[in-house]
Structures are given as structure tokens and as C-alpha cells.
Amino acid sequence: MSISPSSPEDLARHLDMTVERLRALANAAHKLYSCRYEPKRSGGQRLIEAPYPNLKAKQRLLCEKILNDIPVHSGLHGRPGTSQITAARSHVGQPEVITMDLRDFFPSVKSAKIRAALTQAGMNESVSEIICKLSTRKLRLPQGAPTSPVLAR
């Protein structure tokens, strides 16, 4: 069953911090990333935006205590208890399997979509906004944050 924080104070309790610290972290989060480029296998460069350890720890806690419990379609692999192996099992024995990689997928997921999805999952607007601030950079999902794969589902 999903844990849906009912207020910023409730969210702060889930993340083991005061609401004042939570709001301060959320407002500063977009500046708490180390950015670097890594080569792609297909050529070109991928921007990695890795959160600093203090933000990353809270993002992981956010995933563990709240985001991982948001229901998703059973066919989706990328949630706890799934892997590339569980994703591949349903394709074993098929005559053809098509794979694809969406170019710049995480950065294509915008803050407005995340807020809307969180609200649809039962969170109020103020909680959705704080989670969005904790999880985005430049109004989009960063490649490198632990919250990005969870919120992109």
C-alpha cells in the first residue's frame, strides 16, 4: 500500500528531517549536483547530473519510503523486485525482439508531468511540489539521480 504524505510536515517526518530543513533542501536542490559528460556507447556524450551526497541520501530515502510504493503497471520492469532478467523472461522464445533506447529520456521528463503524476497518485499539490523540487534539475529529471528512474515510470 502506498504511503502518501498528507502535508509537507508529514513528508518531512518520512524523510527524517524538520519541515524547515526539507523546504530549504527542496529550494536549493537544483544547485546540489555535480555535472560531467560521459561517452555513450553509440557515440556522443551523455550529461550525468549526480546529486551531492546529502541530496542523494534524501532522494534514496524518498524512493524507499514513498515513491517505490506508488502502483505501476505489472508489465513495467524498473521497480523493486524487477531486473533486466525479469523483463527478458516474457520475450524468451519469441521469433523477434526489438530493443530501443530513447534519446535523452530522463531530461525529456518535465517537472509538470511529475507533479501531475504525483497528484494523480494521491499527493496534495504542496507535497508534489516539494518532491518535484527534490527530484529535478532545470525543470526536468536529471540523468544520475536515484529518483529519476522511479519518477519516469
C-alpha positions in Angstrom: 0.0 0.0 0.0 1.3 3.4 -1.0 2.4 5.9 1.7 1.1 9.2 0.6 2.3 12.0 2.8 -0.6 14.3 3.6 1.4 17.5 4.2 4.9 19.0 4.0 5.3 18.2 7.7 4.3 14.6 7.1 6.8 14.4 4.2 9.5 15.8 6.4 8.8 13.1 9.1 9.1 10.4 6.4 12.5 11.9 5.4 13.7 12.2 9.0 14.1 16.0 8.9 12.3 19.1 10.0 9.9 20.8 7.6 12.2 23.9 7.6 15.2 21.8 6.5 13.0 20.0 4.0 11.9 23.3 2.4 15.5 24.6 2.4 16.8 21.5 0.8 14.0 21.5 -1.8 14.7 25.1 -2.7 18.4 24.5 -3.0 18.3 21.1 -4.6 18.7 22.3 -8.2 22.2 23.6 -7.2 23.3 20.4 -5.5 24.6 18.4 -8.5 28.0 17.5 -9.9 27.8 17.5 -13.7 30.0 15.7 -16.1 29.9 14.2 -19.6 30.4 10.5 -20.2 30.8 8.9 -23.6 27.8 7.0 -25.0 28.4 3.5 -26.5 26.8 4.7 -29.7 29.0 7.8 -29.8 28.5 11.3 -28.5 28.3 12.4 -24.9 25.7 11.9 -22.1 25.3 14.5 -19.4 25.4 12.9 -15.9 24.0 15.1 -13.2 24.9 13.3 -10.0 23.4 14.7 -6.8 25.7 15.6 -3.9 25.7 13.0 -1.1 23.3 14.9 1.2 20.7 15.3 -1.5 21.3 11.8 -2.9 20.7 10.3 0.6 17.3 12.1 0.9 16.4 11.1 -2.7 17.1 7.4 -1.8 15.0 7.7 1.3 12.2 9.3 -0.7 12.3 6.4 -3.1 12.3 3.8 -0.3 9.6 5.3 1.9 7.3 6.8 -0.7 8.0 6.7 -4.4 8.6 2.9 -4.7 5.1 2.2 -3.3 3.3 4.2 -6.0 1.4 1.5 -8.0 2.6 0.9 -11.6 1.6 -1.4 -14.4 2.7 -5.0 -13.7 4.4 -5.2 -17.1 6.8 -2.4 -16.1 10.3 -3.6 -15.2 12.3 -1.0 -13.3 10.6 -1.1 -10.0 11.9 -3.0 -6.9 11.9 -6.8 -7.4 12.5 -6.5 -11.2 15.5 -6.5 -13.3 16.7 -6.9 -16.9 16.3 -10.6 -16.4 12.6 -10.4 -15.4 12.0 -8.1 -18.3 13.5 -10.5 -20.7 11.7 -13.6 -19.5 8.4 -12.7 -21.2 10.3 -12.5 -24.5 12.0 -15.9 -24.4 11.1 -18.0 -27.4 9.6 -15.1 -29.4 10.7 -15.1 -33.1 11.8 -11.4 -32.8 12.6 -9.0 -30.0 13.1 -5.3 -30.7 15.1 -3.2 -28.3 15.4 0.6 -28.3 16.9 3.4 -26.3 15.0 6.7 -26.0 17.4 9.6 -26.7 17.8 11.8 -23.6 14.9 10.1 -21.9 15.3 11.4 -18.4 15.8 15.0 -19.4 12.7 14.8 -21.6 10.5 14.2 -18.5 9.5 17.6 -17.3 8.5 18.9 -13.8 4.9 19.5 -14.8 4.4 15.8 -15.7 6.0 14.7 -12.5 3.8 17.0 -10.4 0.7 15.8 -12.3 1.6 12.1 -11.8 2.3 12.6 -8.0 -1.0 14.5 -7.7 -2.8 11.7 -9.6 -1.2 9.2 -7.1 -2.9 11.0 -4.3 -0.5 13.6 -3.1 -1.6 17.1 -2.5 -0.1 20.0 -4.5 2.3 21.2 -1.8 3.8 17.7 -1.3 4.0 17.1 -5.0 5.8 20.4 -5.5 8.4 19.6 -2.8 9.1 16.1 -4.1 9.4 17.6 -7.6 12.0 20.2 -6.4 13.9 17.5 -4.6 14.0 15.3 -7.7 14.5 17.7 -10.6 17.2 20.0 -12.0 16.4 22.6 -14.6 12.7 21.6 -14.5 13.4 18.1 -15.7 14.7 14.7 -14.4 18.5 14.5 -14.2 20.4 11.6 -15.5 22.2 10.3 -12.4 19.7 10.8 -9.5 18.2 7.8 -7.8 14.7 9.3 -8.1 14.8 9.7 -11.9 14.1 6.0 -12.8 11.4 5.8 -10.2 9.6 9.0 -11.3 10.0 8.2 -15.0 7.8 5.1 -14.6 
